Amino acid sequence: QVQLVESGGGLVQAGGSLRLSCAASGRTYWNYAMAWFRQAPGKEREFVAGVNWSGSSTSYADSVKGRFSISRGNTKNTVYLQMNSPEPEDTAVYYCAASRTSGFPSNRRDEYASWGQGTQVPVSS
């Protein structure tokens, strides 16, 4: 089992920038994909961005393409979400997730076995 802890959330102005971090622990190998999901009030949790185990392959929701960027740290047990030019519609609780597999990151929630507790990101207009 992987334990995930998110950090870096907080109030951000539309058009600004924010970086979320997720630290993973509990497994001695890191060959699994990771992703960020988000959940806005009254809405389903949705995929935002994912990265494969090595960091060489990424995928994004259409709504954040060109604005958000996902990456893995050098030790592979940390994943980041760089949020540039956020919009009020990006307001949500952001969750880090670790996949069951190492390959191309899926956008399906049921592909992810471990979840963090979430970090709130309100975007003001």
C-alpha positions, 0 to 999 in steps of 0.5 A, a space after each residue: 500500500 502506498 501512502 500519499 500526502 498532498 501539499 501546496 494548496 491554498 487560495 490563488 488568483 485567476 491568472 496566477 500560478 500554484 504548484 501542488 506536491 504529492 509525496 509517496 511512501 510505503 513502497 520500496 519501488 516506484 514503478 507505478 503511474 500517478 495522477 491528480 484528480 479534482 472534485 468541485 462541490 456537487 460534482 464527480 471527482 474528475 481526472 486532471 493529469 497523469 504521469 507514467 512511472 518514469 515521468 516520460 509520458 503524461 496525459 491531461 484533461 482537455 480543460 487543463 491542457 496548456 495550463 497545467 503541467 504534471 511531473 515527477 521528482 528525481 527520486 520518482 516518489 514525488 509528483 507535482 502539478 504546476 497550475 498556471 493561469 488557473 480559472 475560477 472553474 478550477 476551484 476544487 479539492 485536488 487529490 493525488 492518486 497512485 495507479 496499479 500499473 506503471 504505464 500510460 496513466 489512465 483517466 479512470 478512477 478505478 485504475 488508482 489504488 491509493 489516494 491522498 487526503 486532498 488539498 483545497 484550491 480555491 481560485 478567486 476571480 
